[in-house]
Amino acid sequence: MTEQTKIVSKVLVLDGDTACFDSIKDFCDSNGLVGLKVQPDNVMSVLRSNLDLGAILLSETYSDSAHGGTVLARKIHAVRPELPIFLRREATDSLDDLSGRDRLLYSAAYTIGTISKLQAVIEEFIFSRSYPNALIRGITEIAIPALQSQFKSMQVEVEAPYLVRDRLIFGEIFTLIPLESSWCRGYMMLQTEEEAMMHYVKAGRTFINPEESYDFRNLNGLLGEITNLIWGAIKNRYLSSVREGVYLSQVPIIINNLHRYISFGSDNPQLCFKYTVSDPNDPAFRPLVLQQKFVFNLSWSPEEFSENLTSVDELVSSGELEFF
């Protein structure tokens, strides 16, 4: 990860020692982490929600009992086993004194005095992949106009790109489309909430006629059209070259609708963008949130990345430009 990419990751900080908060916050701010706090009684309900996370920072004494941290870690692992847990301890930054079962719950341990050792662990578990700056910038340059073209006079804003390790599906409608090139192979997803998108249709904020009969199929078509617009532009700009004559392996994609879970058979973090569509002339109108996620689970060679930029000579040859 580099400063230029400005990619962040959200982490849940489960720690009740206020004397440690400043050190933990400084560490998060210095390492591209957005720390989130939650009341102890709400931890499990938050973890069962659609909150995208990259990791959990857990104190071994969190909650009322002396062993509350480990007890809670077992519950967290049962609900979100893909999330790495970093354990803050009081006397040691080792996991060696824990039982074999409990040791497996954690990815690393630290004390407040040795919190800097987490930097290498964060790089390994969260920011293990670098993304070309041109790709990060270009994705939003492509997606925002595509969204604006499908919603009438709406404003589209995007948050800083972030990485998640969990596999949760946001909302009830999502699209999935493959991305294949000589430097990457994987998938792009768009996800949103059905009721929120239906609200935009009924309010006449889309190009679907609200006076005509419509149902969830119209919403599927709308998200599908947005996906095609974004995918087509990404393909033309970044994915023109594909390896020829190479056997392309595949892995099963597992979807569990009951738990809103999708797995691509890889532990690599997903690159995420969160877009918010709103009415600039009516702040009270409910915003629509869409999440765009990229998982390069089959191939990733960013050193071979290239952007398909049209040269001046090509534009002159086509007649779109002429020399003065």
HELIX and SHEET records of a PDB file:
HELIX    1   1 THR A   18  CYS A   20  5                                   3    
HELIX    2   2 PHE A   21  SER A   30  1                                  10    
HELIX    3   3 PRO A   40  ASN A   42  5                                   3    
HELIX    4   4 VAL A   43  LEU A   47  1                                   5    
HELIX    5   5 GLY A   68  VAL A   79  1                                  12    
HELIX    6   6 GLY A  100  ARG A  103  1                                   4    
HELIX    7   7 ILE A  112  LYS A  117  5                                   6    
HELIX    8   8 LEU A  118  PHE A  125  1                                   8    
HELIX    9   9 ASN A  133  GLN A  148  1                                  16    
HELIX   10  10 GLU A  194  LYS A  202  1                                   9    
HELIX   11  11 PHE A  216  TYR A  238  1                                  23    
HELIX   12  12 PRO A  302  GLU A  304  5                                   3    
HELIX   13  13 VAL A  312  SER A  318  1                                   7    
SHEET    1   A 5 LEU A  33  LEU A  36  0                                        
SHEET    2   A 5 SER A   9  LEU A  14  1                                        
SHEET    3   A 5 ALA A  55  SER A  59  1                                        
SHEET    4   A 5 ILE A  85  ARG A  88  1                                        
SHEET    5   A 5 ALA A 108  TYR A 110  1                                        
SHEET    1   B 3 GLN A 155  VAL A 158  0                                        
SHEET    2   B 3 GLN A 270  SER A 278 -1                                        
SHEET    3   B 3 TYR A 162  VAL A 164 -1                                        
SHEET    1   C 5 GLN A 155  VAL A 158  0                                        
SHEET    2   C 5 GLN A 270  SER A 278 -1                                        
SHEET    3   C 5 LEU A 288  TRP A 300 -1                                        
SHEET    4   C 5 CYS A 184  THR A 192 -1                                        
SHEET    5   C 5 ILE A 173  GLU A 180 -1                                        
SHEET    1   D 2 ILE A 254  ASN A 256  0                                        
SHEET    2   D 2 TYR A 261  SER A 263 -1                                        
END                                                                             
